[in-house]
Amino acid sequence: MEIIQVVGIGLMSTILILILKEQKPLFAFLLATATGIMIFLFLMGKIGMILSTLERVAESSGMEMIYLKTVFKIIGISYIAEFGAQIVRDAGQEGIASKIELAGKVLIMVLAVPIISIIIETVMKLLPA
Amino acid sequence: MTWLGGWLREIILVVLLAAFVEMLLPSKSMERYARLVLSLLVLLTMLSPIVSLLKGDAASELSVAMANQEKDGGLLAGAKQGDDSLQKILADGQMLAKGRQEQSLKLAADEIAGQMRDQITSETGVRGAQVTVKLGMGKAADATIGQDVPVISSVSVSLPSATGGATGTSSPTTTETTTAEPIVIPPVEEVQITVETTPDTEETGTAVGAESAAANGSNEADSNAADEADSIIKLLEQKWDLAPGVIQVQGKSSSDTKL
């Protein structure tokens, strides 16, 4: 039933924004942002449930926590970057939105650096000197 | 064979997790990058036996690297990082060296204590003496070396029960302060033992008897123990070139004798 709520909020705010846009474009943008944040917060609990389930499963099966932490960081970075970029894009600043996305990509790649370095060091040790 | 099972389980879990997380990702543009990191994680998990063979635990290596990265700060952390981290590394190194030095001092102290015990047994014939040696860092005696060297800061020898033939269980003393002790302590012990089995009158009688017996043997035991302690102190001073005052001898049934 929650999907109906989400779609309802979305439809309502869309209509309101279409009306507002004629009179006050600034308020239309604010309303769009607020709606986005509302839907995001609404989904936050669900995402948290999924993540805690994953964490519990990983803990009970003895998986290394650092892997899980890395994966969670990836999810967090991509969600936040995506959300911010969308808001900025709605306001019409395409340039800044793509910069935010770039930052998200770079930060995800930074997470890969320790893993890559460990793998490369291992491979270099495997090779005969 | 258990490690194989654990390894397989870990791979399966990581692959499942990666597939699941790919679903969770919000947009196409991030997907390529996230997929790269996830596949690297899978690769690392597959390689983990080799990594642990060559470098030690893969997961702990990774967590150390991640922690270092986090400590380096966010985007806006400035250029003064280098200085800080150098200081920190130096401090860490000093701490490690200190820990290692403490460990080696402890080992050396144990070794010295063993040798001293052997010497006491062979020279004075006292068996079962317990020797505790404390080492500290100090200036060398010849002072030509600038560095601190380990020196023996204190030696305490505790002898087994006096061989002087004391008949009582009391403790004769050399100092005037504790003369009340032999009278006070043994009766208490006697009371605790005999209260359960015997009536009150009998109990006091045994206590008094013990006291008088102790008083008889006290002088003799005292002098014997003191002689013994003196000889041990002289022996250790000569053999180990120690300053007087460092050595401390305790008899189990005689009081402390200090130089």
Interface residues (C-beta under 8 A of the other chain):
Chain A: I47 I50 L54 V57 A58 S61 G62 M63 E64 I66 Y67 L68 K69 T70 V71 I74 I75 S78 Y79 A81 E82 F83 E101 A103 G104 K105 I108 M109 V110 L111 A112 V113 P114 I115 I116 S117 I118 I119 E121 T122 K125 L126
Chain B: G6 R9 E10 L13 V14 L17 A18 F20 V21 L24 L25 P26 S27 S29 M30 Y33 A34 L36 V37 L38 L40 L41 L43 L44 T45 L47 I50 V51 L54 K55 A58 A59 E61 L62 S63 A65 M66 Q69 L75
